[in-house]
Amino acid sequence: MDNWINVKDRMPTDEFMVIVCFFGSNISVGYPHKGKILDSPLGFNFTGVTHWMRLPTAPREINFLKCEYCGVVAEDVDEILCVKTGDYFVNLCTDCYNGDREIG
């Protein structure tokens, strides 16, 4: 299955880390920020990026991430997302990300 999105069609939002393809065949993780894709959370603009896609969910057997707000572990929810908050990324369950759980 091909989930690559051409940067000419759409750029990623600032909320999620993404996988990027640059200079034709190189693959890395990118950090969207204000319409650009950075090479690290506070890094430099990637050059030559042609396509991107969201990071896949880890396999259930090894997905031990925990929501940083409510503490639920990945085994108990559908998905843990790595979400940008300010200058940092945090792990949130889908309920906290969607506002279904009270944060704080």
C-alpha positions in Angstrom: 0.0 0.0 0.0 1.4 3.4 -1.0 0.6 6.1 1.5 3.1 8.7 0.2 1.8 12.2 -0.3 3.4 14.5 -2.8 4.5 17.8 -1.2 3.0 19.6 -4.3 -0.4 18.2 -3.4 -0.3 18.8 0.4 2.1 19.6 3.2 1.8 17.9 6.6 0.3 19.8 9.5 2.6 20.8 12.4 1.0 18.2 14.7 2.7 14.9 13.8 6.2 13.7 12.9 6.3 12.2 9.4 8.4 10.0 7.2 9.9 12.0 4.3 11.4 10.9 1.0 14.0 13.4 -0.3 16.3 13.5 -3.3 14.4 10.7 -4.9 15.1 7.7 -2.6 16.5 8.8 0.8 14.1 8.2 3.7 14.1 9.9 7.1 11.9 11.2 9.8 10.8 14.9 9.4 9.3 17.4 11.8 6.6 19.7 10.1 6.8 23.3 11.2 5.0 26.3 9.7 4.8 24.9 6.2 8.3 23.4 6.1 9.7 20.0 7.2 12.6 20.2 9.6 15.3 17.5 10.1 14.9 17.7 13.9 12.3 19.4 16.3 14.3 22.6 16.4 16.5 21.9 13.3 17.1 22.9 9.8 14.7 22.8 6.8 15.0 19.5 4.9 15.9 20.2 1.2 14.8 18.1 -1.7 11.7 16.6 0.0 9.3 15.3 -2.6 6.9 13.1 -0.6 5.8 12.4 3.0 3.6 10.1 5.0 2.5 9.8 8.7 4.4 7.4 10.9 2.8 4.0 11.1 1.4 2.7 14.4 3.9 0.3 16.1 2.9 -3.4 16.1 0.7 -4.3 19.0 3.2 -6.7 20.5 5.8 -4.0 21.0 3.7 -0.9 21.4 4.5 0.1 25.1 4.0 3.8 24.7 2.1 5.6 27.4 0.0 8.8 27.1 1.9 11.6 28.8 -1.4 13.2 30.1 -3.7 10.4 31.3 -1.1 7.6 31.7 -3.0 5.0 29.6 -0.7 2.5 28.0 -0.9 1.7 24.3 -2.3 -1.8 24.9 -5.5 -0.3 26.4 -6.2 2.2 23.5 -6.3 2.1 19.7 -3.3 4.3 19.2 -0.8 6.6 20.8 0.1 9.6 18.7 3.3 11.7 18.8 1.8 15.2 18.8 3.5 18.6 18.6 2.8 20.9 21.5 4.7 24.2 21.2 8.4 23.3 20.5 8.1 19.7 21.8 6.5 16.4 20.8 4.5 14.4 23.4 2.8 11.0 23.3 -1.0 11.2 23.6 -3.7 8.6 23.4 -6.4 9.3 20.8 -8.9 10.2 23.6 -6.7 13.0 25.0 -5.8 14.2 21.5 -9.4 14.5 20.5 -10.4 16.1 23.8 -12.4 13.1 25.0 -10.4 13.0 28.3 -9.7 15.9 30.6 -6.0 16.9 30.3 -4.2 18.2 33.4 
